[in-house]
Amino acid sequence: VKECCEKKAGGIIIISSGFAESGKKGKVLQDEIIKMVKKARVPLVGPNCLGIVRPSIKLNASFAPASPQKGEIAFLSQSGALIDSVIDRNLIENYGFSNLISYGNEADLEISDFLEWLKKDKETKVIALYIEGVKNGRRFMKIAKEVSRLKPILALKAGKTKRGAEAVTTHTASLAGIYETYSAVFKQTGIIETGTIEELFDVSKTLSWQPRCKNGLGIVTNGGGCGVLMADYCQ
């Protein structure tokens, strides 16, 4: 990290663990790294993350053994292993991603930074989130509300229970917070909350293939006549 800062690298990704999530010594080490990158103005992803994958330019800056095909879904995840499993599933189910970003402990760059960037990314049509905790709640709410007006955001919140919240702390050093608070924030910012990883990507795929309903109402039917009648009734 010191050498990268001295060379003014464009960015740093730390995939290794053993930092704030591991205890006091790890927290001290992470704080030292934060000071270095902030002083040098070199953005840092991680530590304790999988890395970044952008299929359209064949970038795999991660330790994922394979890259997914190009698509229009961006997936932001605090869990690296979850991204790895999603890539495996993607290769079987045949849908693609614009970006896969594992941000881990959020020592420097955090979820709000990535959302702000994805807002402008022309390759991203839908944003899926796996969230354990959020560092700066007010900033997250502000940016999420802005982005969700332009692109659908879906979220899967982990650490809903007491035991789950305890596991979150040792996983990414995040504070899981009160689930009801997160659920309320999602509603206020226009984020679509999902209950499982399967639902997260089922809805993401649907929204990437079809535009959002302008008036907030959609019709799903297996018959053309039923669809026509429902359109009349809704009018």
LOKE-27077 format. One record per atom (N, C-alpha, C): residue in three letters; x, y, z; atom name. Coordinates in pm, whole numbers, plus 32768, in hexadecimal, padded with zeros to 4 digits. Example, Ala and Ser with C-alpha at 12.3 -4.5 7.8 and 13.67 -1.06 7.14 Angstrom:
! residues 2
ALA 8527 7DC7 830C N;
ALA 84CE 7E3E 830C CA;
ALA 8528 7EB6 830C C;
SER 8505 7F1F 82C4 N;
SER 8557 7F96 82CA CA;
SER 850A 8003 8313 C;
This chain:
! residues 235
VAL 8053 7F88 8000 N;
VAL 8000 8000 8000 CA;
VAL 8058 807E 8000 C;
LYS 80C0 807A 804F N;
LYS 811C 80ED 8056 CA;
LYS 815B 8109 7FCF C;
GLU 8187 809F 7F8B N;
GLU 81C5 80AF 7F07 CA;
GLU 8161 80E4 7EA0 C;
CYS 80E6 80B2 7EA6 N;
CYS 807D 80E1 7E4A CA;
CYS 8060 8175 7E5F C;
CYS 805F 819E 7EDD N;
CYS 8046 822B 7EFD CA;
CYS 80B9 8283 7ECD C;
GLU 8134 8252 7EDD N;
GLU 81A9 829D 7EAF CA;
GLU 81A9 82AD 7E18 C;
LYS 817A 8247 7DD2 N;
LYS 8176 8249 7D3F CA;
LYS 80F7 828D 7D0A C;
LYS 80A0 82B9 7D65 N;
LYS 8021 82F8 7D40 CA;
LYS 7FCF 829D 7CE4 C;
ALA 7FBD 8221 7D0E N;
ALA 7F6F 81C0 7CC0 CA;
ALA 7EE0 81F2 7CAE C;
GLY 7EA0 81C5 7C42 N;
GLY 7E18 81F0 7C26 CA;
GLY 7DB3 81BB 7C8A C;
GLY 7DD5 814D 7CCD N;
GLY 7D7D 8111 7D30 CA;
GLY 7DBB 8095 7D6C C;
ILE 7D88 806C 7DDE N;
ILE 7DBC 7FF6 7E25 CA;
ILE 7D47 7F9C 7E4A C;
ILE 7D59 7F19 7E39 N;
ILE 7CF8 7EB6 7E68 CA;
ILE 7D40 7E5A 7ECA C;
ILE 7D0E 7E50 7F44 N;
ILE 7D47 7DF3 7FA7 CA;
ILE 7CE3 7D83 7FBC C;
ILE 7D06 7D0B 7F90 N;
ILE 7CA9 7C9B 7F9B CA;
ILE 7CBB 7C4C 801D C;
SER 7D2D 7C5A 805D N;
SER 7D49 7C0C 80D5 CA;
SER 7CF6 7C3C 814C C;
SER 7CDE 7BE1 81AA N;
SER 7C95 7C01 8225 CA;
SER 7CFA 7C17 8295 C;
GLY 7CC7 7C1F 8310 N;
GLY 7D21 7C33 8382 CA;
GLY 7D29 7CC5 83AB C;
PHE 7CC3 7D12 838B N;
PHE 7CC3 7DA0 83AC CA;
PHE 7C5A 7DBE 8417 C;
ALA 7C08 7E23 8408 N;
ALA 7BAB 7E4C 8473 CA;
ALA 7B4D 7DDE 849F C;
GLU 7B2C 7D83 8442 N;
GLU 7ACE 7D17 8464 CA;
GLU 7B0B 7CAF 84C2 C;
SER 7B91 7CB3 84D2 N;
SER 7BD4 7C4C 8521 CA;
SER 7BF3 7C76 85B1 C;
GLY 7BDD 7CF6 85D1 N;
GLY 7BF7 7D22 8659 CA;
GLY 7C48 7DA3 8660 C;
LYS 7C7B 7DC4 86D8 N;
LYS 7CBF 7E43 86EF CA;
LYS 7D3E 7E55 869B C;
LYS 7D91 7DED 8694 N;
LYS 7E0D 7DF7 8646 CA;
LYS 7DEF 7E0F 85B3 C;
GLY 7D8D 7DC8 8581 N;
GLY 7D65 7DDA 84F5 CA;
GLY 7D2D 7E65 84DC C;
LYS 7CE4 7E9A 853E N;
LYS 7CAA 7F21 8532 CA;
LYS 7D1A 7F89 852B C;
VAL 7D81 7F77 857C N;
VAL 7DF4 7FD4 857B CA;
VAL 7E37 7FD2 84F2 C;
LEU 7E4C 7F5A 84BC N;
LEU 7E8A 7F4C 8439 CA;
LEU 7E35 7F8E 83CC C;
GLN 7DB4 7F7A 83D3 N;
GLN 7D59 7FB5 8371 CA;
GLN 7D5C 804D 8379 C;
ASP 7D60 8083 83F3 N;
ASP 7D66 8114 8406 CA;
ASP 7DE6 814F 83CB C;
GLU 7E55 8107 83D7 N;
GLU 7ED5 8134 839F CA;
GLU 7ECC 813C 8307 C;
ILE 7E8C 80D8 82CC N;
ILE 7E7D 80D4 823A CA;
ILE 7E24 8147 820B C;
ILE 7DB9 8162 8255 N;
ILE 7D5E 81CF 8231 CA;
ILE 7DAA 8254 822F C;
LYS 7DFE 826B 8294 N;
LYS 7E4B 82E7 829A CA;
LYS 7EA5 82F6 8220 C;
MET 7EE5 8288 81F7 N;
MET 7F3F 828C 8184 CA;
MET 7EF6 82AD 8103 C;
VAL 7E86 8268 80EA N;
VAL 7E3F 827D 806B CA;
VAL 7DFA 8306 8067 C;
LYS 7DCA 8335 80DA N;
LYS 7D8A 83B8 80DE CA;
LYS 7DF1 8425 80C2 C;
LYS 7E66 8418 80FD N;
LYS 7ED1 847B 80EA CA;
LYS 7F00 847E 8059 C;
ALA 7F0C 8407 801C N;
ALA 7F3B 83FD 7F92 CA;
ALA 7ECB 8411 7F2C C;
ARG 7E4F 8413 7F5B N;
ARG 7DD8 8421 7F05 CA;
ARG 7DD2 83AF 7E9E C;
VAL 7DEA 8338 7ED0 N;
VAL 7DE1 82BF 7E7E CA;
VAL 7D67 8270 7EAE C;
PRO 7D01 825C 7E5C N;
PRO 7C88 8213 7E88 CA;
PRO 7CA5 8181 7EA7 C;
LEU 7C66 814F 7F10 N;
LEU 7C7A 80C5 7F3C CA;
LEU 7BF6 8079 7F40 C;
VAL 7BF5 8001 7F08 N;
VAL 7B83 7FA6 7F11 CA;
VAL 7BA9 7F37 7F72 C;
GLY 7B54 7F1E 7FD5 N;
GLY 7B72 7EB9 8039 CA;
GLY 7B99 7EF9 80BD C;
PRO 7BEB 7EB4 810B N;
PRO 7C1F 7E2B 80F8 CA;
PRO 7BB1 7DC2 810D C;
ASN 7BDE 7D43 810F N;
ASN 7B83 7CD5 812A CA;
ASN 7B14 7CCF 80C1 C;
CYS 7B3D 7CCE 8042 N;
CYS 7ADB 7CCC 7FD5 CA;
CYS 7B0A 7C71 7F64 C;
LEU 7AB2 7C59 7F04 N;
LEU 7AD4 7C07 7E90 CA;
LEU 7B18 7C58 7E23 C;
GLY 7AEF 7CD8 7E15 N;
GLY 7B26 7D2C 7DAC CA;
GLY 7ABB 7D5E 7D4E C;
ILE 7AE3 7D81 7CD4 N;
ILE 7A89 7DBD 7C72 CA;
ILE 7A8F 7D71 7BEE C;
VAL 7A1A 7D5F 7BB0 N;
VAL 7A11 7D1F 7B2C CA;
VAL 79B9 7D75 7AD2 C;
ARG 79ED 7D94 7A5B N;
ARG 799F 7DDF 79F6 CA;
ARG 79AA 7D95 7971 C;
PRO 794A 7D3F 7953 N;
PRO 7952 7CE6 78DE CA;
PRO 7964 7D2B 7858 C;
SER 7929 7DA2 7844 N;
SER 792D 7DE3 77C0 CA;
SER 79BA 7E04 7792 C;
ILE 7A15 7E1B 77F1 N;
ILE 7AA0 7E38 77CD CA;
ILE 7AFD 7DC5 77F7 C;
LYS 7ABF 7D55 7819 N;
LYS 7B09 7CDD 7841 CA;
LYS 7B65 7CF6 78B8 C;
LEU 7B35 7D49 7915 N;
LEU 7B7F 7D65 7990 CA;
LEU 7B53 7D06 79FE C;
ASN 7BB0 7CBB 7A35 N;
ASN 7B95 7C66 7AA8 CA;
ASN 7C01 7C82 7B10 C;
ALA 7BEE 7CEF 7B5C N;
ALA 7C4C 7D15 7BC4 CA;
ALA 7C1E 7CD8 7C48 C;
SER 7C15 7C53 7C48 N;
SER 7BE4 7C0B 7CBD CA;
SER 7C25 7B81 7CBF C;
PHE 7C02 7B32 7D25 N;
PHE 7C34 7AA8 7D24 CA;
PHE 7BC6 7A46 7CFD C;
ALA 7B5C 7A7A 7CBC N;
ALA 7AF4 7A22 7C85 CA;
ALA 7B31 79D5 7C10 C;
PRO 7B20 7951 7C0C N;
PRO 7B5E 78FF 7BA3 CA;
PRO 7B24 7913 7B18 C;
ALA 7AAD 7950 7B10 N;
ALA 7A6C 7964 7A8D CA;
ALA 7A26 79EB 7A8C C;
SER 7A0B 7A1D 7A14 N;
SER 79C1 7A9A 7A04 CA;
SER 7939 7A7E 79C5 C;
PRO 78D2 7AC6 79EF N;
PRO 784D 7AB1 79B3 CA;
PRO 7846 7AF3 792A C;
GLN 77DD 7AD7 78E1 N;
GLN 77CA 7B19 7861 CA;
GLN 7799 7BA8 7876 C;
LYS 77A7 7BF8 780F N;
LYS 777F 7C84 7817 CA;
LYS 76E7 7C91 7821 C;
GLY 76BA 7CED 7875 N;
GLY 762B 7D04 7884 CA;
GLY 7611 7D90 78B6 C;
GLU 759B 7DA7 78F1 N;
GLU 7575 7E2E 791C CA;
GLU 7558 7E36 79B2 C;
ILE 757A 7DCD 79FD N;
ILE 7567 7DCC 7A8E CA;
ILE 75EC 7DE7 7AD4 C;
ALA 75ED 7E47 7B2F N;
ALA 7662 7E60 7B83 CA;
ALA 7646 7E25 7C0D C;
PHE 76A5 7DDA 7C43 N;
PHE 7692 7D9C 7CC6 CA;
PHE 76FC 7DD0 7D26 C;
LEU 76D1 7E13 7D90 N;
LEU 7729 7E43 7DFA CA;
LEU 7716 7DEB 7E74 C;
SER 7783 7DB4 7EA7 N;
SER 7777 7D55 7F16 CA;
SER 77E7 7D66 7F7A C;
GLN 77C4 7D65 7FFA N;
GLN 782A 7D65 8062 CA;
GLN 786B 7CDB 806E C;
SER 7828 7C76 803F N;
SER 785C 7BED 8044 CA;
SER 789C 7BC7 7FBF C;
GLY 791B 7BA2 7FC3 N;
GLY 7960 7B76 7F4B CA;
GLY 7934 7AEC 7F1E C;
ALA 7922 7A92 7F7E N;
ALA 78FA 7A09 7F5E CA;
ALA 7871 7A06 7F1A C;
LEU 781B 7A64 7F3F N;
LEU 7796 7A6B 7F02 CA;
LEU 77A2 7A8F 7E6E C;
ILE 77FC 7AE9 7E4E N;
ILE 7812 7B0D 7DC1 CA;
ILE 7848 7A95 7D75 C;
ASP 78A3 7A4C 7DB3 N;
ASP 78DC 79D4 7D73 CA;
ASP 786E 796F 7D52 C;
SER 7812 7959 7DAF N;
SER 77A6 78F9 7D98 CA;
SER 7743 792D 7D2F C;
VAL 7730 79B0 7D2B N;
VAL 76D7 79EC 7CC8 CA;
VAL 7711 79DC 7C3B C;
ILE 7795 79E7 7C2F N;
ILE 77D7 79D2 7BAE CA;
ILE 77C1 7942 7B80 C;
ASP 77D1 78E3 7BDB N;
ASP 77BA 7856 7BB9 CA;
ASP 772B 7841 7B87 C;
ARG 76CC 787E 7BCD N;
ARG 763F 7870 7BA7 CA;
ARG 7624 78B5 7B21 C;
ASN 7664 7926 7B0C N;
ASN 7653 7971 7A90 CA;
ASN 767D 7921 7A16 C;
LEU 76E8 78D5 7A23 N;
LEU 771A 7886 79B3 CA;
LEU 76B7 7818 798C C;
ILE 7665 77ED 79ED N;
ILE 7601 7785 79D3 CA;
ILE 757F 77C2 799F C;
GLU 7553 782F 79DC N;
GLU 74D0 786A 79BD CA;
GLU 74D3 78CE 7949 C;
ASN 754B 78F2 791C N;
ASN 7558 7941 78A2 CA;
ASN 751C 79CF 78A9 C;
TYR 7545 7A1C 790D N;
TYR 7527 7AAB 790F CA;
TYR 75A8 7AF3 7934 C;
GLY 75B2 7B73 7914 N;
GLY 7632 7BB7 7921 CA;
GLY 7635 7C2A 7984 C;
PHE 76AE 7C5F 7997 N;
PHE 76C6 7CCD 79F3 CA;
PHE 7716 7D3C 79B0 C;
SER 76FB 7DB7 79D8 N;
SER 774B 7E28 79AC CA;
SER 77C3 7E39 7A09 C;
ASN 77AB 7E24 7A8A N;
ASN 7814 7E30 7AF0 CA;
ASN 77F8 7DD4 7B65 C;
LEU 7862 7D9C 7B9D N;
LEU 785B 7D51 7C1B CA;
LEU 78C1 7D92 7C77 C;
ILE 7892 7DC9 7CE6 N;
ILE 78EB 7E12 7D40 CA;
ILE 78DD 7DDD 7DCE C;
SER 7949 7DA5 7E02 N;
SER 794D 7D77 7E8D CA;
SER 799E 7DDD 7EDC C;
TYR 795F 7E1E 7F3D N;
TYR 79A3 7E8D 7F81 CA;
TYR 79CA 7E6F 8012 C;
GLY 79A5 7DFB 8047 N;
GLY 79D7 7DCD 80C9 CA;
GLY 79C4 7E2C 813C C;
ASN 7A34 7E53 817B N;
ASN 7A2F 7EA4 81F5 CA;
ASN 7A12 7F39 81DD C;
GLU 7A14 7F65 8161 N;
GLU 79FA 7FF3 8140 CA;
GLU 7A59 8051 818A C;
ALA 7AD7 802E 8191 N;
ALA 7B37 8082 81D8 CA;
ALA 7B42 810D 8199 C;
ASP 7B38 8113 8115 N;
ASP 7B3E 8193 80CE CA;
ASP 7AC0 81A5 8078 C;
LEU 7ABF 816B 8002 N;
LEU 7A48 8172 7FAD CA;
LEU 79D6 8121 7FEC C;
GLU 795F 815A 7FED N;
GLU 78ED 8117 802A CA;
GLU 787B 810B 7FC5 C;
ILE 7811 80CB 7FEE N;
ILE 77A2 80AD 7F94 CA;
ILE 776C 8129 7F4E C;
SER 7767 819A 7F93 N;
SER 7733 8215 7F58 CA;
SER 7789 8246 7EE5 C;
ASP 780D 8234 7EEF N;
ASP 7868 825B 7E83 CA;
ASP 784C 820A 7E05 C;
PHE 7836 8189 7E16 N;
PHE 781C 8133 7DA3 CA;
PHE 7793 8151 7D65 C;
LEU 7730 816D 7DB9 N;
LEU 76AB 8191 7D86 CA;
LEU 76B2 8211 7D33 C;
GLU 76FF 8271 7D64 N;
GLU 770E 82F0 7D1E CA;
GLU 774D 82DB 7C94 C;
TRP 77AE 8280 7C8D N;
TRP 77EF 8262 7C0D CA;
TRP 7792 8216 7BB0 C;
LEU 7748 81B6 7BE7 N;
LEU 76EC 8166 7B95 CA;
LEU 7679 81B9 7B5D C;
LYS 7659 8225 7BA1 N;
LYS 75F1 8281 7B70 CA;
LYS 7614 82B3 7AE4 C;
LYS 7694 82C7 7ACA N;
LYS 76C3 82FE 7A4A CA;
LYS 76EF 8291 79E8 C;
ASP 76F9 8216 7A17 N;
ASP 772A 81AA 79C2 CA;
ASP 76C1 8181 795B C;
LYS 76DF 8196 78DD N;
LYS 767F 817A 7872 CA;
LYS 7664 80E5 785F C;
GLU 76BE 8090 788E N;
GLU 76AC 8000 787D CA;
GLU 7651 7FC3 78E7 C;
THR 7636 800F 7951 N;
THR 75E5 7FDD 79C1 CA;
THR 7555 800C 79B7 C;
LYS 74FA 7FAC 79B8 N;
LYS 746B 7FC9 79B0 CA;
LYS 7425 7FAF 7A36 C;
VAL 7458 7F4D 7A82 N;
VAL 741F 7F25 7B03 CA;
VAL 7491 7F12 7B67 C;
ILE 7479 7F37 7BE5 N;
ILE 74DF 7F28 7C4D CA;
ILE 74AB 7ECD 7CBC C;
ALA 74F5 7E62 7CD8 N;
ALA 74D1 7E04 7D44 CA;
ALA 7536 7E13 7DB5 C;
LEU 7505 7E14 7E31 N;
LEU 755B 7E29 7EA6 CA;
LEU 754F 7DB6 7F09 C;
TYR 75C2 7D8A 7F3D N;
TYR 75C3 7D33 7FB3 CA;
TYR 7600 7D87 8022 C;
ILE 75B0 7DA8 8087 N;
ILE 75DA 7E05 80F0 CA;
ILE 75DF 7DC1 8178 C;
GLU 764F 7DD4 81BD N;
GLU 7658 7DA8 8249 CA;
GLU 7648 7E21 82A5 C;
GLY 7684 7E90 827E N;
GLY 7679 7F0C 82CA CA;
GLY 76A0 7F82 8273 C;
VAL 7676 7FFA 829B N;
VAL 7698 8074 8251 CA;
VAL 76E0 80D3 82B0 C;
LYS 7751 810A 8284 N;
LYS 77A2 8160 82DA CA;
LYS 7764 81EB 82ED C;
ASN 7742 822A 827E N;
ASN 770D 82B2 8282 CA;
ASN 767C 82B1 8253 C;
GLY 7622 82A2 82B0 N;
GLY 7595 8291 828F CA;
GLY 7557 8304 8242 C;
ARG 7573 8380 826C N;
ARG 7536 83F4 822B CA;
ARG 7566 8402 819A C;
ARG 75E7 83ED 8185 N;
ARG 761D 83F6 80FC CA;
ARG 75E3 8387 80A5 C;
PHE 75D8 8310 80DE N;
PHE 759F 829F 8094 CA;
PHE 7510 82BE 806A C;
MET 74C0 82F5 80C5 N;
MET 7435 8315 80A6 CA;
MET 742C 837D 8037 C;
LYS 747F 83E2 803F N;
LYS 747E 844D 7FDB CA;
LYS 749F 8418 7F50 C;
ILE 750C 83CB 7F46 N;
ILE 7539 8398 7EC5 CA;
ILE 74DA 832D 7E90 C;
ALA 74AD 82D4 7EE8 N;
ALA 7452 8269 7EBE CA;
ALA 73D1 82A2 7E85 C;
LYS 739E 830C 7EC3 N;
LYS 7322 834B 7E94 CA;
LYS 7337 8387 7E08 C;
GLU 73AB 83C3 7DF2 N;
GLU 73CB 83FF 7D6F CA;
GLU 73D7 8393 7D04 C;
VAL 741D 8327 7D25 N;
VAL 7437 82BD 7CC3 CA;
VAL 73B8 826F 7CA3 C;
SER 7366 8253 7D08 N;
SER 72EE 8200 7CF3 CA;
SER 7287 8244 7C99 C;
ARG 7291 82C6 7C89 N;
ARG 7238 830E 7C2D CA;
ARG 725C 82F0 7B9B C;
LEU 72DA 82C9 7B86 N;
LEU 730B 82B0 7AFE CA;
LEU 7319 821B 7ADF C;
LYS 7342 81CE 7B45 N;
LYS 735A 813F 7B31 CA;
LYS 7323 80F2 7BA9 C;
PRO 72E1 8081 7B92 N;
PRO 72AE 8032 7C03 CA;
PRO 731F 8001 7C5C C;
ILE 730C 800C 7CDF N;
ILE 736C 7FD5 7D40 CA;
ILE 7323 7F6C 7D92 C;
LEU 735F 7EF6 7D9C N;
LEU 7327 7E8B 7DEE CA;
LEU 738A 7E6A 7E5D C;
ALA 7358 7E44 7ED2 N;
ALA 73B1 7E28 7F42 CA;
ALA 7389 7DAA 7F8D C;
LEU 73EF 7D61 7FB6 N;
LEU 73DE 7CEE 8011 CA;
LEU 742C 7D10 808E C;
LYS 73E5 7D24 80FE N;
LYS 7424 7D49 817D CA;
LYS 7442 7CCD 81CE C;
ALA 74C0 7CBF 81F7 N;
ALA 74E9 7C50 824D CA;
ALA 74FE 7C83 82DB C;
GLY 74F7 7C29 833B N;
GLY 7508 7C50 83C6 CA;
GLY 7488 7C86 8402 C;
LYS 7417 7C48 83DF N;
LYS 7395 7C75 8410 CA;
LYS 737C 7C4A 84A0 C;
THR 73B7 7BDA 84C8 N;
THR 73A2 7BA5 854E CA;
THR 741A 7BC5 85A8 C;
LYS 740D 7BA8 8628 N;
LYS 747A 7BC3 8686 CA;
LYS 74F7 7B74 8662 C;
ARG 74E5 7AF3 8646 N;
ARG 7558 7AA0 8622 CA;
ARG 7593 7ACA 859C C;
GLY 753B 7AED 853F N;
GLY 756A 7B1C 84BD CA;
GLY 75BB 7B9C 84C9 C;
ALA 758E 7BF6 8520 N;
ALA 75D4 7C75 8536 CA;
ALA 765E 7C5D 8573 C;
GLU 7667 7BFC 85CE N;
GLU 76E8 7BD9 860A CA;
GLU 7747 7BA1 85A1 C;
ALA 7711 7B50 8546 N;
ALA 7763 7B15 84DC CA;
ALA 7796 7B81 847D C;
VAL 7745 7BE7 8465 N;
VAL 776C 7C56 840D CA;
VAL 77E9 7C9B 8442 C;
THR 77EF 7CB2 84C5 N;
THR 7860 7CF7 8502 CA;
THR 78E4 7CAE 84EA C;
THR 78E2 7C2A 84F4 N;
THR 795C 7BDC 84E0 CA;
THR 7978 7BC1 844C C;
HIS 7917 7BE0 83F8 N;
HIS 7929 7BC8 8368 CA;
HIS 7967 7C40 8323 C;
THR 7928 7CB6 8331 N;
THR 7959 7D2E 82ED CA;
THR 7969 7DA6 834B C;
ALA 7966 7D8D 83CE N;
ALA 7975 7DF8 8432 CA;
ALA 7907 7E61 8427 C;
SER 7896 7E3C 83EE N;
SER 7826 7E9A 83DF CA;
SER 77C9 7E92 8458 C;
LEU 777F 7EFD 846D N;
LEU 7716 7EFD 84D2 CA;
LEU 7693 7EE5 8489 C;
ALA 7656 7E71 84A2 N;
ALA 75DF 7E4B 8457 CA;
ALA 756A 7EAA 846E C;
GLY 7564 7EE5 84E6 N;
GLY 74F7 7F42 8504 CA;
GLY 7473 7EFB 8518 C;
ILE 740A 7F49 852B N;
ILE 7384 7F13 853F CA;
ILE 7343 7EFC 84B7 C;
TYR 7318 7E82 849F N;
TYR 72E2 7E5F 841B CA;
TYR 726D 7EB8 83F3 C;
GLU 7213 7ED4 8451 N;
GLU 719D 7F26 8432 CA;
GLU 71C6 7FB0 83FD C;
THR 7236 7FE3 8431 N;
THR 7268 8065 8402 CA;
THR 7293 805D 8371 C;
TYR 72DD 7FF3 8350 N;
TYR 7308 7FE0 82C6 CA;
TYR 7291 7FD1 8269 C;
SER 722F 7F83 8293 N;
SER 71B8 7F6C 8241 CA;
SER 7170 7FEF 8225 C;
ALA 7169 8046 828A N;
ALA 7129 80C9 827A CA;
ALA 7179 8121 821B C;
VAL 71FE 811A 8226 N;
VAL 7256 8168 81CE CA;
VAL 7244 813D 813D C;
PHE 723A 80BB 8127 N;
PHE 7226 8088 809F CA;
PHE 71A6 80C2 8062 C;
LYS 713C 80C5 80B2 N;
LYS 70BC 80FA 8081 CA;
LYS 70C6 818F 8062 C;
GLN 710B 81D8 80B9 N;
GLN 7118 8269 80A8 CA;
GLN 716C 828F 802F C;
THR 71CC 823B 800C N;
THR 7228 825B 7F9F CA;
THR 7204 8219 7F1B C;
GLY 7198 81CB 7F19 N;
GLY 716D 818B 7E9D CA;
GLY 71B5 810A 7E7E C;
ILE 71FA 80D1 7EE0 N;
ILE 7240 8052 7ECD CA;
ILE 71DD 7FDF 7EDE C;
ILE 71E3 7F7E 7E84 N;
ILE 718C 7F08 7E8B CA;
ILE 71D0 7E9F 7EE4 C;
GLU 7193 7E7E 7F55 N;
GLU 71CF 7E1B 7FAF CA;
GLU 71A6 7D8E 7F87 C;
THR 7207 7D33 7F87 N;
THR 71ED 7CA6 7F69 CA;
THR 7213 7C51 7FE2 C;
GLY 71DB 7BD8 7FE7 N;
GLY 71F1 7B83 805C CA;
GLY 7259 7B17 804C C;
THR 7279 7AF3 7FD0 N;
THR 72DB 7A89 7FB7 CA;
THR 7334 7AB0 7F42 C;
ILE 73A4 7A6A 7F35 N;
ILE 73FF 7A84 7EC5 CA;
ILE 73BB 7A60 7E41 C;
GLU 7367 79F8 7E44 N;
GLU 731E 79D0 7DCB CA;
GLU 72BF 7A3F 7D9E C;
GLU 7275 7A76 7DFE N;
GLU 7217 7AE2 7DDD CA;
GLU 7261 7B5D 7DAC C;
LEU 72D3 7B7A 7DEA N;
LEU 7323 7BEE 7DC3 CA;
LEU 7344 7BEB 7D2E C;
PHE 736E 7B77 7CFD N;
PHE 7395 7B6F 7C71 CA;
PHE 7322 7B50 7C12 C;
ASP 72BA 7B11 7C43 N;
ASP 7242 7AFF 7BF0 CA;
ASP 7207 7B87 7BCA C;
VAL 71FC 7BDE 7C2D N;
VAL 71C4 7C63 7C15 CA;
VAL 7225 7CB8 7BC3 C;
SER 72A7 7CAB 7BE2 N;
SER 730D 7CF7 7B97 CA;
SER 730A 7CD3 7B03 C;
LYS 7300 7C51 7AE7 N;
LYS 72FA 7C24 7A5B CA;
LYS 727D 7C5B 7A16 C;
THR 720C 7C54 7A5B N;
THR 718F 7C86 7A22 CA;
THR 7199 7D1A 79FE C;
LEU 71CF 7D69 7A59 N;
LEU 71DA 7DF9 7A42 CA;
LEU 7242 7E1C 79DA C;
SER 72A5 7DC5 79C8 N;
SER 730B 7DDF 7961 CA;
SER 72D6 7DBF 78D6 C;
TRP 7274 7D65 78D0 N;
TRP 7239 7D3D 7850 CA;
TRP 71C2 7D94 7828 C;
GLN 717A 7DC7 788C N;
GLN 7103 7E18 7871 CA;
GLN 710E 7E9C 78BD C;
PRO 70DE 7F0A 7881 N;
PRO 70E3 7F8C 78C7 CA;
PRO 7080 7F8F 793B C;
ARG 709A 7FE8 7999 N;
ARG 703E 7FF9 7A09 CA;
ARG 6FB9 8036 79D9 C;
CYS 6F4E 8010 7A1C N;
CYS 6ECA 8048 79FC CA;
CYS 6EC8 80DB 7A24 C;
LYS 6EA1 8131 79C8 N;
LYS 6EA5 81C1 79E2 CA;
LYS 6E45 81EC 7A50 C;
ASN 6DD3 81A9 7A58 N;
ASN 6D6F 81D0 7ABD CA;
ASN 6D6D 8172 7B36 C;
GLY 6DD4 811D 7B3F N;
GLY 6DDF 80C6 7BB4 CA;
GLY 6D8B 804A 7BB0 C;
LEU 6D4D 802A 7B3E N;
LEU 6CF8 7FB4 7B36 CA;
LEU 6D24 7F5C 7AC2 C;
GLY 6D35 7EDA 7ADD N;
GLY 6D5B 7E7C 7A74 CA;
GLY 6CF7 7E0A 7A6C C;
ILE 6CE9 7DCF 79F7 N;
ILE 6C8D 7D5F 79E2 CA;
ILE 6CDC 7CE5 79B4 C;
VAL 6CCD 7C77 79FA N;
VAL 6D0E 7BFA 79D4 CA;
VAL 6CA1 7B96 79B1 C;
THR 6CA0 7B63 7937 N;
THR 6C38 7B07 790B CA;
THR 6C6E 7AA4 78A5 C;
ASN 6C2F 7A2F 789D N;
ASN 6C59 79CC 7839 CA;
ASN 6BFD 79CD 77BF C;
GLY 6BA4 7A31 77B8 N;
GLY 6B48 7A3A 7747 CA;
GLY 6B3B 7AC7 7713 C;
GLY 6B3B 7AD8 7690 N;
GLY 6B31 7B5D 7655 CA;
GLY 6AAE 7BA3 7675 C;
GLY 6A3F 7B57 766F N;
GLY 69BC 7B92 768A CA;
GLY 69B2 7BC9 7716 C;
CYS 69E6 7B7E 7775 N;
CYS 69E4 7BAB 7801 CA;
CYS 6A32 7C2D 7811 C;
GLY 6AA2 7C34 77CA N;
GLY 6AF3 7CAD 77D1 CA;
GLY 6AAA 7D26 779A C;
VAL 6A63 7D13 772A N;
VAL 6A17 7D80 76EC CA;
VAL 69A8 7DAF 7749 C;
LEU 695E 7D50 7784 N;
LEU 68F1 7D72 77E0 CA;
LEU 6925 7DBE 7859 C;
MET 6995 7D8F 7892 N;
MET 69CD 7DD1 7907 CA;
MET 69FA 7E5E 78E5 C;
ALA 6A31 7E70 786C N;
ALA 6A5A 7EF6 7841 CA;
ALA 69E1 7F53 783B C;
ASP 6970 7F1E 7809 N;
ASP 68F4 7F6E 7805 CA;
ASP 68C5 7F93 7891 C;
TYR 68C5 7F2F 78EB N;
TYR 6896 7F47 7973 CA;
TYR 68EE 7FAD 79BC C;
CYS 696F 7FA6 79A4 N;
CYS 69CC 8001 79E7 CA;
CYS 69BE 8090 79B4 C;
GLN 699B 809C 7934 N;
GLN 698A 8120 78F9 CA;
GLN 6912 8168 7938 C;
